[in-house]
Amino acid sequence: MYRKSINNAFMGIILATMIVGCGPKKDDGSKTGPAIDIANMDTTVRPGDDFYQYANGTWMKNNPIPGDNSRWGAFETLMEENYKQLQSIMDEASTSKDAKPGTVKQKIGDFFACGMDTVKIEKDGIKAIQTELDKIAAIQNVVDVQKHIAYMQSSGISTLYYFYPGQDEKNSNAIIANFYQGGLGLPDRDYYLSDDERSKDIRTKYVIHIGKMFELAGETADNAAKMAAQVMQMETQLAKASSTRLELRDPIKNYNKMNLDGLKKMVQKYDWDNYFKTLGLTKTDEINVCQPKFMKEMANMTNQFPVDLWKTYFKWHTMHTAAAYLSDNFVKENFNFYATTLRGVKEMKPRWKRVLSETSDCLGEAVGQLYVEKYFPAEAKKRMTELVGNLKIALKESILNLKWMSEVTKKEAVAKLEKINVKVGYPDKWIDYTSLTIAKNSYFENVISASRFGFAREMAKIGKPVDRTEWGMTPQTINAYYSPNMNEIVFPAGILQPPFFFMNADDAVNYGAIGAIIGHEMTHGFDDQGRQYDKDGNLRDWWTKEDAVNFGNQTKVLVDQYNAFPILDSLHVDGELTLGENIADIGGVTVSLAALHKSLNGKEGDKIDGFTPVQRFFLSYAQVWRGNIRAEELMSRLKEDVHSPAVARVNGIVYNIPEFYKAFDIKETDKRFKKEADRAVIW
Ligand SMILES: [Zn+2]
C-alpha cells in the first residue's frame, strides 16, 4: 500500500513508466516458436489502412479478454507466466527448511500464507481493522485530526495528501520533504467535476459504494447514506482545489521549495510542529509544497469541518485501503465498484493471484531476489547492455543531425545523453528487510507492517545523500522507466522476456521491441518534461530560446495528430496529456530503427518468413502493443493515463516514419497516408 501510494505520489518523478508486457515463453525466437508469428497477422487489411490490425488482427480475434481482466495483450499474457513463477517462489518459501524466523523466506512464506487463510479472515471480518477504528473513535479535536493524518500516512492508509522524501528538483544530490495532493477515492479530480454522463453515473455509484461499505461496518442504511454523502462533499471540495493531470505534468509549477517557516506561513491553521513530531522527523527545513493551492485548502478544511465529519472521512479511507484484505463481503463490494464499474472487469482474479501480487508489492525486493536467482539469465544482462550502447550511439547521431536544433543546445543534449545511467535486471544492493516483522496472525496487519517499514525507510532518507543504487521498480516488474532526477533508465528483469526481448531472435525483432523501448526511455530525457532537466538531473533550462520554440513547433504536430485520433467512435486521445509518452514512442522507434541499420551495415538484410528486416522491425514493434481492452477501461484511461491507448501507440507513430512508407509500399490512396509536410519529426 505504501508502495502504491508512493508510486502515485511519484508520478511526477518517475514519469517514464511504460505499460508493456510479453507473450508466452514458447515465443522464444529460437526454441519452439518464431519471434514473430505471422499467423497472428490479418493480411486482409492493407498496412497503409490500419497497421495495428494488419500486424495483430488474428491474434486479437483469437484472444478475447478473460473475465478477470480489463484488457488482454502481450503484457497480461506475460503476467500470467509471472504468476506461475512467483507462485513457485512462494511455495518454496513457505515449505523451505531455511525459512527460519526473521529470514526473507519466512517473511514471504508467512505473508502469503496469512493472505490465503480465508477461515481466519472471514472469522475476523471488520475486527481485523478494529485497532484503526478505535484510534479514529478517540479523535476529539482539530489537533487530533491533523495528528491522525500523519498517522495514516505512516501506516500507508490513504488520507488527505501524500508526504514523501524525494530528490530536490533543482539540487538532485539532496533529498528533501515533499507534499503532494491526494485525498480522493476516485482516480482523478475530473470524476468529481466533469459534467459528462459517464462521470455523473460514476459519482452516483461511488456514493452508493461508500454507503455500502459503511453498512458492512455496521451502520444503519440511513446513517450510511448520510455518511457517504458527507464524504462525497469533502472529497469534491478537495477535488476543486486539486491540480489537473496536465498541470501535474509541469515540473516548474509543481516546484515550490521553502523552509519550515515558509510552510507555516503558506499553509496556516495547521500544527506543523506537531505533525513532524508525530512522524518522528527533526530535520525538515527543506520542503517542496508541490501544489500550494491544494495544501492551503486541505488545511482550511481540517478547521472548517466538524471533527465528527473527519472521523467519517478517516473511517471511509481506512476501510477503502483495507477492503482487499478483509472478509469476502468487503472484497466483493470493493471489486464491484473499482474493477467492474470503473474498469469493466467481470470476475475477480483467483485469490492466490491477488495474494501473490500483494506479497510481491509489499516484499518487493525480497521476492525479487528469489525471482532473479531462479529466472533471470546472466546473458540477458550482457545482451541488453550491448543493445543500450548501440541505441545511445544512434540517438547521439540523430541529435547531431537535427536540422531544427542549434549547435549550443546539441552540445548540452549530447552531454546529457552520454551521462544517462543504465540499470538492467536487478539492483546491486538489496533492501534489508531485517527490521520488518511479518507474523502469521493477520493479513491486514502484515500489509500495514510492510507499509510502516517502507515509510520509515523513506523518512530516514531526508537530509542524507542520494543512494544511486536504489531502484524505483522491483525486478519482477514487467515495465521500465526513466528518472529525470537520476538521469537514468531502468529495465527490470521482468521485461527482458519475449515479446520484448529475445535472447536468440534476429536483430530486427529485438530492435523493434526492446530496442524501441530502450529508445523510448532514453527519449524521455528529451521529451516536453524531461528536456527541462539537465545532465545532472537538475531542473535547469539549457535550451536557447529559439530551440525551445522549435521544439514546441515540432511537438505541436504530434499534439494535433493525437487530439484527432478517434477512440470508441466519439472520444479522442488527449494530445497534451499524452505528449511526453508520444514523443518517447516516436523517438524510440526512430532511434532504434537507426540502430538496426547500423547493425545491418547499410545492407538490406535477409528476409525471414518473406519479410525484410525493416518490415520485421515494424511488425515486432506492433506486436508488443497487441491487445484487446474493455470500453470502461479505455474510457478511464483516456482520463487518467499519460500513455495513449495501444492502437494509437502503433498507428499514431508508424505513419510519421518515412521508412515505414518504403518498407510496406504505402500509397497516397491508403487510408492513413500522411503527406510529408504533415508528419511529425522530432528526434
Ligand atoms: Zn514512457
Boltz pocket constraint, residues with backbone or C-beta under 6 A from the ligand:
constraints:
  - pocket:
      binder: B
      contacts: [[A, 15], [A, 16], [A, 17], [A, 18], [A, 520], [A, 524], [A, 580], [A, 581], [A, 584]]
      max_distance: 6.0
